[in-house]
Every structure is written in C-alpha cells, then in structure tokens.
Amino acid sequence: MAEHMFFATRTLPRTCLDPGLPVLLLRTDRNFFHHGTLAAIRSLGRAGVPVHAIMEGRANPASRSRYLYRGHPWAPPAEQPAGLLSHLRAIGERIGRETLLVPMDDAGAIFIAEHADALRPRFVFPHQDPDVPRGVADKSLLRDACEKHDITCPPSRTPESAADVDEAAEALGLPVIAKWARPWRLGRGMRSTTLVRTLGELHRLFAATRDRDPDGDAGPLILQRRIPPVGGDWFFQGYFDRNLDCLFGGVGRKHLAHPPQAGHTVAGEWVDAGELQRLAIQIVRLLGCRGLVDLDFRLDADTGRYHLLDFNPRIGAQFRLFTDRNGLDLARALHLDQSGRRVPDARPALGRTLLVENHYLQQAAGRPLLRAGTLRPLREADEFAWYAGDDLPPFLAMGRRSVIRAVERFRTR
C-alpha cells in the first residue's frame, strides 16, 4: 500500500485519491480481453485505491494484475435484476464499507441508473436520471433523440422485410453500416456493428439476424449510411458532475479500429480538437447524461460536419489515452468527485498515443510487417492496453490465451 500511495503523490501532486473509498468494477459482458477493466484496475490501484472486480475467474488476464485487490464471482445478468442486486449486496457486505460502483459496459450503466435506490445504501455512483443511460445506449432511442435535438447523425433505416432491405440499400447506398439497437443483449458470437458491402451480404445478414434473435432482445437491426472514412473517426470521453459540468475530458482520433471502420479503438491519439470537444459537451448536456461518457464520431469531409455514431453512458475501454501530465485520467476524476474531493484542472498531454496490442497484431497478420512499418506503433505508443513494466502477468496471460484462441479457431476451420 505504501508503494501505491507514493505513486499517487507523485502523479497527482494537488489532490490524492482517498484509499478509504474502495471501487467495485461491474461488467456484465463475458469478455476475457476487455482491456478497459485492466486499465481501471491499474489506474486506481496504482493510486492506492482497493479495486474489486466481478470477473470470470483466473482465465481472465486482468485477474493476474498486482493492482487488483480482490476478484469476485461472475454475476447474474442484468436481465435478472433481483439476482444481480442480491449478488452486488453480498459483495458489498464482503467489502464492508461504502464502495464506488463503476459500470464497465452499457448494461451495467443502465442497471445502476434504473436500480439506484436499491443500490445506494451500500454503493455510491454519480447521480443520474434513471431513463437517460438506456435512452443514449439504445441506438434506436438515440436516433430519435438526435432528431429531436437536431444533432447530426447518419441517415438510417430499420427494415422489417426483405423488400425494406432493398429500399434501404437503394436509399442509403452501399456499403452500409448494420448495427443492433441494443448490442448488450446480443447472443454470443454476434457482432454488434458490421460494414456490409453488397446487397446479397445485406440480405444474408438480415435473414440470419432474424433467425438468431427470434425474441428481438437486441432490438431492431438498423441500417445506417456509411460516411466515407476519409474525414476520420473521432471520439470524446469525459466526466460530467451532477450539474452537467465537464470536469475532465478529451478528444481522440481513431487511427485504427477493430473491426476496421466499425469497431473500437486499436490505435488512438489525444488531439487538439476544440470544435469537436465543444460539440460533444453540448450533446451530453442536451441528452442529460451524467458521470462517465464515451461518444464516437465520424467527420464528413464533404460537409465538414461531425456525425454522432454512438453514445456510451460509461467509461470507454481506451480511457487511459486521456492521462494528463499530472497522471489524472477519467477513472481518477470519477473517484475524486465521488469521494468529495476537488478534480484539479487538467494539463492535456496532446499527442499521447494508445495501442491495443492483441487487436493490432491480429489486423497486422499477413501484412509485410517490417517493409510497411507496421510494427512501428508497437515501439512508439505511450500507453499499451496490456503491457506495463510494473504489471507484467496480465500481458503474459493475454498472450497465452490469444495463442489458445487462435489454435481453437484454426481447428474449427
């Protein structure tokens, strides 16, 4: 613990985190490679905060982190609220003191907002209007909100038949983006967002999704016009207090995504984009979302307008990109505010870069690596999702599990 407190003092000279407020990371989606969980464990653990996490067990590489205070058994799904509430209360009693509850995915954020009264005696978390997280995370509801508030987003259609698919393809043009309205309700093996290039592929996807999601738990399939990628993909992450003031935030540029053009950040950079930051803050205030947020945008190079693609009412997996010159990041800003301490003014580290190693190498496979300079980011990134000199076991465990998964896929094929 003394080592952790020294690190906190060195990186946050104005305000140290309160070790008396432990943290519980709530994740409802089984994902052994969720690097955001590891990032939160390291960020808060290095600052001397006891970090608890609901995990799948030792098979999850993040469970090997020296900064994880304690892992807890996997929880019932959010669709079983009584079971999840009971599980969280039991963990809260085990921790034995008031605990900051941090959702790591959309389902967790929605659950906390909609069951705040039942959770609050044991847990603390940002004040939130109960219907807001669902209203921004559900892509169908978000589209309605964008229309209501005149927020620029790509035109979209929601087909209900094969004929509707043909009409949507003609109206939106190909390739088109296909996404589920409620991706947190998808079954295993189903991709939340897909870049569809041909009409035949679009019909196959529509038919397959009807077969694989017969109850409609994941909501309708939304077809969205693809904004040409030449303008680039961008994202904003921030922390908003109960007055909807942005206490900490930054804009990143997505240089590489997984899957390409339709996924999360693999290589990103903290950039100076005041116009987009002001737009993102305006959108968050219009939609009334408090706490941690993660918004995705694409710039239309022809019009010069940013299109809102997604709004996640929780911390983004790549939040450590936005680590300022004093070591302040979004997880620490959340903890400071919720423990009643002042969040210091940020000192942006513009140009800072982050790389997710496993997904980067997965995309680089098959390329002429050295000739194309593909390995260069592996040497030059400021922050890695998995590698850390002071916490190697998660990185090594991720490598082993990646090899096992690759072998299993090869055998299946």
RAJO-V358892 format. One record per residue. N is the residue number from 1. RES is the residue in one letter. PSI is psi in radians with two decimals (999 if undefined). OMEGA is omega in radians with two decimals (* if undefined). D_LAST is the distance of its C-alpha to the last C-alpha in Angstrom with 1 decimal. Layout:
n:N res:RES psi:PSI omega:OMEGA d_last:D_LAST
n:N res:RES psi:PSI omega:OMEGA d_last:D_LAST
//
This chain:
n:1 res:M psi:-0.62 omega:-3.14 d_last:47.8
n:2 res:A psi:-0.66 omega:3.13 d_last:50.4
n:3 res:E psi:-0.72 omega:-3.14 d_last:47.8
n:4 res:H psi:-0.76 omega:-3.10 d_last:46.2
n:5 res:M psi:-0.60 omega:3.08 d_last:49.5
n:6 res:F psi:-0.74 omega:3.13 d_last:50.4
n:7 res:F psi:-0.73 omega:-3.13 d_last:47.2
n:8 res:A psi:-0.73 omega:-3.12 d_last:48.2
n:9 res:T psi:-0.66 omega:-3.10 d_last:51.7
n:10 res:R psi:-0.66 omega:-3.02 d_last:50.6
n:11 res:T psi:-0.33 omega:3.11 d_last:48.1
n:12 res:L psi:1.28 omega:-3.01 d_last:50.1
n:13 res:P psi:-0.48 omega:-3.07 d_last:53.7
n:14 res:R psi:-0.65 omega:-3.06 d_last:55.1
n:15 res:T psi:2.14 omega:3.09 d_last:53.4
n:16 res:C psi:2.67 omega:3.10 d_last:51.5
n:17 res:L psi:2.68 omega:-3.09 d_last:49.2
n:18 res:D psi:1.90 omega:3.14 d_last:50.6
n:19 res:P psi:-0.18 omega:3.11 d_last:49.1
n:20 res:G psi:-0.09 omega:3.08 d_last:50.7
n:21 res:L psi:1.64 omega:3.11 d_last:48.2
n:22 res:P psi:2.93 omega:-3.09 d_last:44.9
n:23 res:V psi:2.45 omega:2.98 d_last:41.6
n:24 res:L psi:2.11 omega:3.11 d_last:39.0
n:25 res:L psi:2.13 omega:-3.12 d_last:35.6
n:26 res:L psi:2.02 omega:3.05 d_last:34.3
n:27 res:R psi:2.28 omega:-3.09 d_last:30.6
n:28 res:T psi:-0.24 omega:-3.10 d_last:29.2
n:29 res:D psi:2.11 omega:3.13 d_last:25.6
n:30 res:R psi:1.97 omega:-3.11 d_last:23.3
n:31 res:N psi:1.74 omega:-3.09 d_last:21.9
n:32 res:F psi:-0.39 omega:-3.06 d_last:21.8
n:33 res:F psi:0.49 omega:3.12 d_last:21.8
n:34 res:H psi:1.66 omega:-3.04 d_last:24.9
n:35 res:H psi:-0.32 omega:3.09 d_last:27.0
n:36 res:G psi:-0.60 omega:3.10 d_last:29.9
n:37 res:T psi:-0.80 omega:3.11 d_last:30.6
n:38 res:L psi:-0.69 omega:3.13 d_last:30.9
n:39 res:A psi:-0.73 omega:3.14 d_last:33.1
n:40 res:A psi:-0.70 omega:3.10 d_last:35.4
n:41 res:I psi:-0.81 omega:-3.10 d_last:35.7
n:42 res:R psi:-0.78 omega:-3.08 d_last:36.6
n:43 res:S psi:-0.89 omega:-3.08 d_last:39.0
n:44 res:L psi:-0.65 omega:3.14 d_last:41.0
n:45 res:G psi:-0.68 omega:3.10 d_last:40.8
n:46 res:R psi:-0.46 omega:-3.14 d_last:42.1
n:47 res:A psi:0.16 omega:3.05 d_last:45.0
n:48 res:G psi:0.14 omega:-3.13 d_last:46.0
n:49 res:V psi:2.28 omega:3.04 d_last:44.6
n:50 res:P psi:2.06 omega:-3.09 d_last:43.2
n:51 res:V psi:2.09 omega:3.03 d_last:39.7
n:52 res:H psi:2.65 omega:-3.13 d_last:38.1
n:53 res:A psi:2.45 omega:3.00 d_last:34.6
n:54 res:I psi:2.09 omega:-2.99 d_last:32.7
n:55 res:M psi:2.87 omega:3.14 d_last:29.4
n:56 res:E psi:-0.07 omega:-3.10 d_last:26.5
n:57 res:G psi:-2.90 omega:-3.06 d_last:27.9
n:58 res:R psi:-0.24 omega:3.09 d_last:27.5
n:59 res:A psi:-0.37 omega:3.09 d_last:23.7
n:60 res:N psi:2.09 omega:-3.10 d_last:24.7
n:61 res:P psi:-0.56 omega:-3.12 d_last:25.6
n:62 res:A psi:-0.38 omega:3.14 d_last:28.6
n:63 res:S psi:-0.25 omega:-3.11 d_last:30.1
n:64 res:R psi:-0.06 omega:-3.06 d_last:30.9
n:65 res:S psi:2.40 omega:3.08 d_last:33.2
n:66 res:R psi:-0.31 omega:-3.08 d_last:36.8
n:67 res:Y psi:-0.03 omega:3.05 d_last:38.0
n:68 res:L psi:2.06 omega:-3.14 d_last:36.6
n:69 res:Y psi:-0.79 omega:3.13 d_last:39.6
n:70 res:R psi:2.38 omega:3.01 d_last:37.9
n:71 res:G psi:2.57 omega:-3.11 d_last:34.6
n:72 res:H psi:2.68 omega:-3.08 d_last:34.9
n:73 res:P psi:2.68 omega:3.13 d_last:32.7
n:74 res:W psi:2.52 omega:-3.00 d_last:30.4
n:75 res:A psi:2.77 omega:2.98 d_last:32.4
n:76 res:P psi:2.71 omega:-3.11 d_last:32.3
n:77 res:P psi:2.79 omega:-3.14 d_last:30.9
n:78 res:A psi:-0.37 omega:3.11 d_last:33.5
n:79 res:E psi:-0.13 omega:3.04 d_last:33.4
n:80 res:Q psi:1.27 omega:-2.98 d_last:35.3
n:81 res:P psi:-0.67 omega:-3.13 d_last:38.2
n:82 res:A psi:-0.75 omega:3.13 d_last:40.4
n:83 res:G psi:-0.73 omega:3.14 d_last:37.8
n:84 res:L psi:-0.72 omega:3.10 d_last:36.9
n:85 res:L psi:-0.78 omega:3.13 d_last:40.6
n:86 res:S psi:-0.72 omega:-3.14 d_last:41.4
n:87 res:H psi:-0.78 omega:-3.13 d_last:38.7
n:88 res:L psi:-0.68 omega:3.11 d_last:39.9
n:89 res:R psi:-0.71 omega:3.12 d_last:43.5
n:90 res:A psi:-0.71 omega:3.10 d_last:42.7
n:91 res:I psi:-0.72 omega:3.11 d_last:41.1
n:92 res:G psi:-0.73 omega:3.10 d_last:44.2
n:93 res:E psi:-0.63 omega:3.13 d_last:46.5
n:94 res:R psi:-0.71 omega:3.12 d_last:44.7
n:95 res:I psi:-0.71 omega:2.99 d_last:45.0
n:96 res:G psi:0.14 omega:3.08 d_last:48.7
n:97 res:R psi:2.90 omega:3.11 d_last:49.6
n:98 res:E psi:2.37 omega:-2.97 d_last:49.0
n:99 res:T psi:2.44 omega:3.05 d_last:45.5
n:100 res:L psi:2.07 omega:-3.11 d_last:44.0
n:101 res:L psi:2.09 omega:-3.04 d_last:41.0
n:102 res:V psi:1.96 omega:3.08 d_last:38.4
n:103 res:P psi:2.40 omega:-3.14 d_last:35.6
n:104 res:M psi:-0.06 omega:3.10 d_last:32.4
n:105 res:D psi:2.98 omega:-3.05 d_last:30.8
n:106 res:D psi:-0.72 omega:-3.12 d_last:32.3
n:107 res:A psi:-0.68 omega:3.11 d_last:32.3
n:108 res:G psi:-0.71 omega:3.12 d_last:34.3
n:109 res:A psi:-0.73 omega:3.12 d_last:36.7
n:110 res:I psi:-0.77 omega:-3.12 d_last:37.3
n:111 res:F psi:-0.81 omega:-3.12 d_last:37.9
n:112 res:I psi:-0.77 omega:-3.13 d_last:40.4
n:113 res:A psi:-0.69 omega:-3.05 d_last:42.3
n:114 res:E psi:-0.18 omega:3.12 d_last:42.6
n:115 res:H psi:0.58 omega:-3.05 d_last:43.5
n:116 res:A psi:-0.74 omega:-3.09 d_last:45.7
n:117 res:D psi:-0.67 omega:-3.13 d_last:48.8
n:118 res:A psi:-0.44 omega:-3.10 d_last:47.0
n:119 res:L psi:-0.50 omega:-2.92 d_last:45.4
n:120 res:R psi:-0.56 omega:3.13 d_last:48.4
n:121 res:P psi:-0.48 omega:-3.09 d_last:50.6
n:122 res:R psi:-0.51 omega:-3.03 d_last:48.0
n:123 res:F psi:2.71 omega:2.99 d_last:46.0
n:124 res:V psi:2.62 omega:3.13 d_last:47.0
n:125 res:F psi:2.84 omega:-3.11 d_last:45.0
n:126 res:P psi:2.47 omega:3.04 d_last:46.1
n:127 res:H psi:2.38 omega:-3.08 d_last:48.2
n:128 res:Q psi:2.38 omega:2.97 d_last:46.2
n:129 res:D psi:2.28 omega:-2.95 d_last:47.1
n:130 res:P psi:-0.46 omega:-3.08 d_last:45.0
n:131 res:D psi:-0.09 omega:-3.03 d_last:43.5
n:132 res:V psi:-0.87 omega:-3.12 d_last:42.7
n:133 res:P psi:-0.75 omega:3.10 d_last:39.3
n:134 res:R psi:-0.64 omega:-3.10 d_last:37.9
n:135 res:G psi:-0.47 omega:3.12 d_last:39.7
n:136 res:V psi:-0.51 omega:-3.12 d_last:38.0
n:137 res:A psi:-0.58 omega:3.08 d_last:34.5
n:138 res:D psi:2.03 omega:-3.00 d_last:34.2
n:139 res:K psi:-0.46 omega:3.06 d_last:33.4
n:140 res:S psi:-0.76 omega:3.10 d_last:35.4
n:141 res:L psi:-0.62 omega:3.11 d_last:38.4
n:142 res:L psi:-0.70 omega:3.11 d_last:38.1
n:143 res:R psi:-0.73 omega:3.11 d_last:38.3
n:144 res:D psi:-0.71 omega:3.14 d_last:41.4
n:145 res:A psi:-0.65 omega:3.11 d_last:42.9
n:146 res:C psi:-0.72 omega:3.10 d_last:42.4
n:147 res:E psi:-0.71 omega:-3.12 d_last:44.2
n:148 res:K psi:-0.72 omega:-3.04 d_last:47.0
n:149 res:H psi:0.15 omega:3.11 d_last:47.5
n:150 res:D psi:0.77 omega:3.07 d_last:46.9
n:151 res:I psi:2.26 omega:-3.09 d_last:44.0
n:152 res:T psi:2.19 omega:3.05 d_last:42.1
n:153 res:C psi:2.80 omega:-3.09 d_last:38.5
n:154 res:P psi:2.48 omega:3.04 d_last:36.3
n:155 res:P psi:2.57 omega:-3.08 d_last:37.3
n:156 res:S psi:2.85 omega:3.08 d_last:34.9
n:157 res:R psi:2.68 omega:3.07 d_last:34.5
n:158 res:T psi:1.62 omega:-3.06 d_last:33.3
n:159 res:P psi:2.51 omega:3.07 d_last:32.3
n:160 res:E psi:-0.05 omega:-3.13 d_last:32.9
n:161 res:S psi:2.97 omega:3.10 d_last:32.1
n:162 res:A psi:-0.62 omega:3.10 d_last:30.4
n:163 res:A psi:-0.66 omega:3.10 d_last:33.7
n:164 res:D psi:-0.61 omega:3.11 d_last:33.8
n:165 res:V psi:-0.76 omega:3.11 d_last:30.5
n:166 res:D psi:-0.78 omega:-3.14 d_last:32.1
n:167 res:E psi:-0.71 omega:3.14 d_last:35.2
n:168 res:A psi:-0.73 omega:3.14 d_last:33.5
n:169 res:A psi:-0.67 omega:3.12 d_last:31.5
n:170 res:E psi:-0.70 omega:-3.10 d_last:34.8
n:171 res:A psi:-0.68 omega:-3.05 d_last:36.7
n:172 res:L psi:-0.44 omega:-3.10 d_last:34.3
n:173 res:G psi:2.73 omega:3.11 d_last:32.8
n:174 res:L psi:2.54 omega:0.00 d_last:29.3
n:175 res:P psi:2.81 omega:-3.10 d_last:27.2
n:176 res:V psi:2.69 omega:3.09 d_last:27.8
n:177 res:I psi:2.22 omega:3.07 d_last:26.8
n:178 res:A psi:2.23 omega:-3.12 d_last:25.5
n:179 res:K psi:2.63 omega:3.10 d_last:26.1
n:180 res:W psi:2.51 omega:-3.14 d_last:26.8
n:181 res:A psi:-0.69 omega:-3.10 d_last:30.4
n:182 res:R psi:1.35 omega:-3.02 d_last:29.7
n:183 res:P psi:-0.41 omega:-3.13 d_last:26.4
n:184 res:W psi:-0.14 omega:3.12 d_last:27.3
n:185 res:R psi:0.13 omega:-3.12 d_last:27.0
n:186 res:L psi:2.61 omega:3.03 d_last:23.4
n:187 res:G psi:2.90 omega:-3.13 d_last:21.0
n:188 res:R psi:2.45 omega:3.11 d_last:18.0
n:189 res:G psi:-0.07 omega:3.14 d_last:15.1
n:190 res:M psi:2.32 omega:-3.11 d_last:17.7
n:191 res:R psi:2.36 omega:-3.06 d_last:18.8
n:192 res:S psi:-0.59 omega:-3.10 d_last:22.6
n:193 res:T psi:2.37 omega:-3.09 d_last:23.1
n:194 res:T psi:2.39 omega:3.00 d_last:21.3
n:195 res:L psi:1.99 omega:-3.06 d_last:22.7
n:196 res:V psi:2.18 omega:-2.98 d_last:22.6
n:197 res:R psi:-0.44 omega:-3.06 d_last:23.6
n:198 res:T psi:2.78 omega:3.13 d_last:24.2
n:199 res:L psi:-0.68 omega:3.12 d_last:25.9
n:200 res:G psi:-0.75 omega:3.11 d_last:23.2
n:201 res:E psi:-0.65 omega:3.14 d_last:20.7
n:202 res:L psi:-0.74 omega:3.11 d_last:23.5
n:203 res:H psi:-0.68 omega:3.12 d_last:24.1
n:204 res:R psi:-0.70 omega:3.12 d_last:20.5
n:205 res:L psi:-0.77 omega:-3.13 d_last:20.5
n:206 res:F psi:-0.76 omega:3.14 d_last:24.0
n:207 res:A psi:-0.73 omega:-3.11 d_last:23.1
n:208 res:A psi:-0.68 omega:-3.12 d_last:20.0
n:209 res:T psi:-0.58 omega:3.06 d_last:22.0
n:210 res:R psi:-0.68 omega:-3.11 d_last:24.8
n:211 res:D psi:-0.65 omega:-3.01 d_last:22.6
n:212 res:R psi:-0.25 omega:3.12 d_last:21.0
n:213 res:D psi:1.10 omega:-3.01 d_last:24.3
n:214 res:P psi:-0.49 omega:-3.10 d_last:26.9
n:215 res:D psi:-0.10 omega:3.11 d_last:29.5
n:216 res:G psi:0.42 omega:-3.12 d_last:29.5
n:217 res:D psi:-0.61 omega:-3.12 d_last:29.4
n:218 res:A psi:0.07 omega:3.10 d_last:27.8
n:219 res:G psi:-3.07 omega:3.14 d_last:30.5
n:220 res:P psi:2.73 omega:3.02 d_last:30.5
n:221 res:L psi:2.16 omega:-3.09 d_last:28.0
n:222 res:I psi:2.26 omega:3.06 d_last:30.0
n:223 res:L psi:2.23 omega:-3.00 d_last:29.7
n:224 res:Q psi:2.40 omega:3.10 d_last:31.4
n:225 res:R psi:2.36 omega:3.11 d_last:32.7
n:226 res:R psi:2.03 omega:3.03 d_last:31.0
n:227 res:I psi:2.21 omega:-3.11 d_last:33.6
n:228 res:P psi:2.39 omega:-3.02 d_last:33.1
n:229 res:P psi:-0.03 omega:-3.06 d_last:31.8
n:230 res:V psi:-0.53 omega:3.14 d_last:34.5
n:231 res:G psi:-0.24 omega:3.07 d_last:36.7
n:232 res:G psi:2.74 omega:3.06 d_last:34.2
n:233 res:D psi:2.42 omega:-3.03 d_last:32.8
n:234 res:W psi:2.76 omega:3.08 d_last:35.1
n:235 res:F psi:2.67 omega:3.09 d_last:35.5
n:236 res:F psi:2.35 omega:3.01 d_last:38.4
n:237 res:Q psi:2.44 omega:-3.11 d_last:38.6
n:238 res:G psi:2.94 omega:3.05 d_last:41.8
n:239 res:Y psi:2.18 omega:-3.08 d_last:43.8
n:240 res:F psi:2.29 omega:-3.12 d_last:46.5
n:241 res:D psi:-3.03 omega:-3.05 d_last:49.3
n:242 res:R psi:-0.35 omega:3.08 d_last:51.0
n:243 res:N psi:0.12 omega:-3.10 d_last:53.1
n:244 res:L psi:0.49 omega:2.99 d_last:50.0
n:245 res:D psi:2.36 omega:3.13 d_last:51.1
n:246 res:C psi:1.91 omega:-3.10 d_last:48.3
n:247 res:L psi:-0.41 omega:3.13 d_last:49.0
n:248 res:F psi:2.41 omega:3.13 d_last:46.1
n:249 res:G psi:2.92 omega:3.13 d_last:43.5
n:250 res:G psi:2.84 omega:3.12 d_last:41.9
n:251 res:V psi:2.33 omega:3.09 d_last:40.0
n:252 res:G psi:2.67 omega:3.02 d_last:36.9
n:253 res:R psi:2.30 omega:-3.09 d_last:35.2
n:254 res:K psi:1.84 omega:-3.14 d_last:31.4
n:255 res:H psi:-0.43 omega:3.13 d_last:30.5
n:256 res:L psi:2.43 omega:-3.11 d_last:26.7
n:257 res:A psi:2.79 omega:3.07 d_last:24.7
n:258 res:H psi:2.06 omega:-0.12 d_last:21.2
n:259 res:P psi:2.82 omega:-3.08 d_last:19.9
n:260 res:P psi:2.32 omega:3.07 d_last:22.2
n:261 res:Q psi:0.06 omega:-3.09 d_last:25.3
n:262 res:A psi:0.51 omega:-3.07 d_last:24.3
n:263 res:G psi:-2.90 omega:-3.07 d_last:23.8
n:264 res:H psi:2.94 omega:-3.07 d_last:25.7
n:265 res:T psi:2.26 omega:3.01 d_last:27.4
n:266 res:V psi:-0.72 omega:3.05 d_last:25.7
n:267 res:A psi:2.12 omega:-3.09 d_last:28.8
n:268 res:G psi:2.84 omega:-3.10 d_last:32.2
n:269 res:E psi:2.40 omega:3.06 d_last:35.9
n:270 res:W psi:2.11 omega:-3.01 d_last:39.0
n:271 res:V psi:2.81 omega:3.07 d_last:41.1
n:272 res:D psi:1.77 omega:-3.11 d_last:44.7
n:273 res:A psi:1.28 omega:-3.05 d_last:44.3
n:274 res:G psi:-0.65 omega:-3.13 d_last:47.4
n:275 res:E psi:-0.80 omega:-3.13 d_last:47.1
n:276 res:L psi:-0.66 omega:3.13 d_last:43.6
n:277 res:Q psi:-0.74 omega:3.11 d_last:44.6
n:278 res:R psi:-0.70 omega:3.12 d_last:47.7
n:279 res:L psi:-0.79 omega:-3.12 d_last:45.7
n:280 res:A psi:-0.77 omega:3.12 d_last:43.1
n:281 res:I psi:-0.70 omega:3.10 d_last:46.0
n:282 res:Q psi:-0.74 omega:-3.14 d_last:47.7
n:283 res:I psi:-0.77 omega:3.14 d_last:44.7
n:284 res:V psi:-0.74 omega:-3.14 d_last:44.3
n:285 res:R psi:-0.69 omega:3.12 d_last:48.0
n:286 res:L psi:-0.70 omega:-3.10 d_last:47.9
n:287 res:L psi:-0.11 omega:2.98 d_last:45.2
n:288 res:G psi:0.56 omega:-3.09 d_last:46.8
n:289 res:C psi:2.20 omega:3.14 d_last:43.9
n:290 res:R psi:2.94 omega:-3.13 d_last:45.1
n:291 res:G psi:-2.56 omega:-3.09 d_last:43.5
n:292 res:L psi:2.42 omega:3.14 d_last:40.3
n:293 res:V psi:2.70 omega:3.14 d_last:38.6
n:294 res:D psi:1.92 omega:-3.07 d_last:35.8
n:295 res:L psi:2.44 omega:3.09 d_last:36.0
n:296 res:D psi:2.44 omega:-3.13 d_last:33.8
n:297 res:F psi:2.74 omega:2.90 d_last:35.5
n:298 res:R psi:2.36 omega:-3.14 d_last:34.9
n:299 res:L psi:2.19 omega:3.04 d_last:37.9
n:300 res:D psi:1.87 omega:-3.06 d_last:38.8
n:301 res:A psi:-0.47 omega:-3.12 d_last:40.2
n:302 res:D psi:-0.66 omega:-3.08 d_last:42.2
n:303 res:T psi:-0.31 omega:-3.09 d_last:44.1
n:304 res:G psi:0.25 omega:-3.10 d_last:43.9
n:305 res:R psi:2.47 omega:3.06 d_last:43.0
n:306 res:Y psi:2.28 omega:3.09 d_last:40.4
n:307 res:H psi:2.23 omega:3.06 d_last:38.2
n:308 res:L psi:2.15 omega:-3.13 d_last:37.3
n:309 res:L psi:-0.77 omega:-3.08 d_last:33.6
n:310 res:D psi:2.68 omega:3.11 d_last:33.1
n:311 res:F psi:1.95 omega:3.13 d_last:35.5
n:312 res:N psi:2.13 omega:-3.07 d_last:34.3
n:313 res:P psi:0.85 omega:-3.12 d_last:37.2
n:314 res:R psi:3.12 omega:-3.12 d_last:36.1
n:315 res:I psi:2.47 omega:3.10 d_last:35.5
n:316 res:G psi:2.56 omega:-3.08 d_last:32.8
n:317 res:A psi:-0.48 omega:-3.08 d_last:30.2
n:318 res:Q psi:0.44 omega:-3.01 d_last:31.5
n:319 res:F psi:-0.40 omega:-3.12 d_last:35.1
n:320 res:R psi:-0.20 omega:2.99 d_last:35.9
n:321 res:L psi:-0.69 omega:-3.09 d_last:36.1
n:322 res:F psi:1.15 omega:3.04 d_last:39.4
n:323 res:T psi:2.03 omega:-3.01 d_last:41.2
n:324 res:D psi:-3.08 omega:-3.01 d_last:44.7
n:325 res:R psi:-0.22 omega:3.06 d_last:47.0
n:326 res:N psi:0.10 omega:-3.14 d_last:48.3
n:327 res:G psi:0.09 omega:3.12 d_last:45.0
n:328 res:L psi:2.33 omega:3.04 d_last:45.1
n:329 res:D psi:-3.07 omega:-3.05 d_last:41.9
n:330 res:L psi:-0.68 omega:3.12 d_last:41.1
n:331 res:A psi:-0.70 omega:3.13 d_last:40.4
n:332 res:R psi:-0.64 omega:3.08 d_last:43.7
n:333 res:A psi:-0.76 omega:3.08 d_last:45.5
n:334 res:L psi:-0.84 omega:-3.09 d_last:44.4
n:335 res:H psi:-0.74 omega:3.12 d_last:45.7
n:336 res:L psi:-0.85 omega:-3.08 d_last:48.9
n:337 res:D psi:-0.75 omega:-3.08 d_last:49.7
n:338 res:Q psi:-0.29 omega:3.05 d_last:48.9
n:339 res:S psi:0.11 omega:3.09 d_last:50.9
n:340 res:G psi:0.30 omega:3.13 d_last:53.9
n:341 res:R psi:2.76 omega:-3.10 d_last:53.8
n:342 res:R psi:2.39 omega:3.02 d_last:54.2
n:343 res:V psi:2.01 omega:-3.08 d_last:51.2
n:344 res:P psi:2.77 omega:3.07 d_last:52.6
n:345 res:D psi:2.42 omega:-3.10 d_last:52.5
n:346 res:A psi:2.61 omega:2.97 d_last:49.3
n:347 res:R psi:1.50 omega:-3.00 d_last:49.4
n:348 res:P psi:2.44 omega:3.06 d_last:46.4
n:349 res:A psi:1.21 omega:-3.09 d_last:44.4
n:350 res:L psi:2.43 omega:-3.08 d_last:43.6
n:351 res:G psi:-0.15 omega:3.10 d_last:41.1
n:352 res:R psi:2.47 omega:-3.06 d_last:39.2
n:353 res:T psi:2.69 omega:3.11 d_last:35.4
n:354 res:L psi:2.52 omega:-3.13 d_last:32.4
n:355 res:L psi:2.35 omega:3.04 d_last:28.9
n:356 res:V psi:1.82 omega:-2.90 d_last:25.7
n:357 res:E psi:-0.84 omega:-3.03 d_last:24.3
n:358 res:N psi:-0.72 omega:3.14 d_last:20.7
n:359 res:H psi:-0.55 omega:3.09 d_last:20.1
n:360 res:Y psi:-0.83 omega:-3.14 d_last:22.2
n:361 res:L psi:-0.56 omega:3.09 d_last:20.2
n:362 res:Q psi:-0.72 omega:3.12 d_last:16.9
n:363 res:Q psi:-0.50 omega:-3.11 d_last:18.5
n:364 res:A psi:-0.27 omega:-3.11 d_last:20.2
n:365 res:A psi:2.28 omega:3.11 d_last:17.2
n:366 res:G psi:-0.17 omega:3.10 d_last:17.5
n:367 res:R psi:2.75 omega:3.01 d_last:21.1
n:368 res:P psi:1.48 omega:-2.90 d_last:24.1
n:369 res:L psi:-1.01 omega:-3.02 d_last:25.0
n:370 res:L psi:-0.68 omega:-3.10 d_last:28.4
n:371 res:R psi:-0.69 omega:-3.10 d_last:29.7
n:372 res:A psi:-0.06 omega:-3.11 d_last:28.9
n:373 res:G psi:0.42 omega:-3.04 d_last:30.2
n:374 res:T psi:-0.46 omega:-3.11 d_last:27.0
n:375 res:L psi:-0.11 omega:-3.07 d_last:27.8
n:376 res:R psi:-0.80 omega:3.13 d_last:31.3
n:377 res:P psi:-0.46 omega:3.13 d_last:30.7
n:378 res:L psi:-0.43 omega:3.13 d_last:29.4
n:379 res:R psi:-0.46 omega:-2.91 d_last:32.8
n:380 res:E psi:-0.09 omega:-3.12 d_last:35.0
n:381 res:A psi:2.53 omega:3.10 d_last:33.8
n:382 res:D psi:-0.50 omega:-3.10 d_last:36.6
n:383 res:E psi:2.37 omega:3.08 d_last:34.3
n:384 res:F psi:2.58 omega:3.14 d_last:30.8
n:385 res:A psi:-0.61 omega:-3.01 d_last:28.8
n:386 res:W psi:-0.74 omega:-3.07 d_last:28.0
n:387 res:Y psi:2.33 omega:3.00 d_last:30.2
n:388 res:A psi:2.23 omega:-3.07 d_last:33.8
n:389 res:G psi:-0.50 omega:-3.13 d_last:36.2
n:390 res:D psi:0.08 omega:-3.06 d_last:37.9
n:391 res:D psi:1.20 omega:-3.03 d_last:34.8
n:392 res:L psi:-0.56 omega:-3.04 d_last:32.1
n:393 res:P psi:-0.72 omega:3.11 d_last:30.4
n:394 res:P psi:-0.66 omega:3.13 d_last:28.3
n:395 res:F psi:-0.77 omega:-3.14 d_last:27.0
n:396 res:L psi:-0.69 omega:3.13 d_last:26.1
n:397 res:A psi:-0.65 omega:3.09 d_last:24.5
n:398 res:M psi:-0.73 omega:3.13 d_last:22.4
n:399 res:G psi:-0.78 omega:3.13 d_last:21.3
n:400 res:R psi:-0.79 omega:-3.11 d_last:20.3
n:401 res:R psi:-0.59 omega:3.09 d_last:18.4
n:402 res:S psi:-0.71 omega:3.12 d_last:16.6
n:403 res:V psi:-0.76 omega:3.13 d_last:15.5
n:404 res:I psi:-0.77 omega:-3.14 d_last:14.4
n:405 res:R psi:-0.73 omega:3.13 d_last:12.4
n:406 res:A psi:-0.71 omega:3.11 d_last:10.7
n:407 res:V psi:-0.73 omega:3.13 d_last:10.0
n:408 res:E psi:-0.73 omega:3.12 d_last:8.7
n:409 res:R psi:-0.70 omega:3.13 d_last:6.2
n:410 res:F psi:-0.74 omega:3.13 d_last:5.2
n:411 res:R psi:-0.68 omega:3.13 d_last:5.4
n:412 res:T psi:-0.72 omega:3.14 d_last:3.8
n:413 res:R psi:999 omega:* d_last:0.0
//
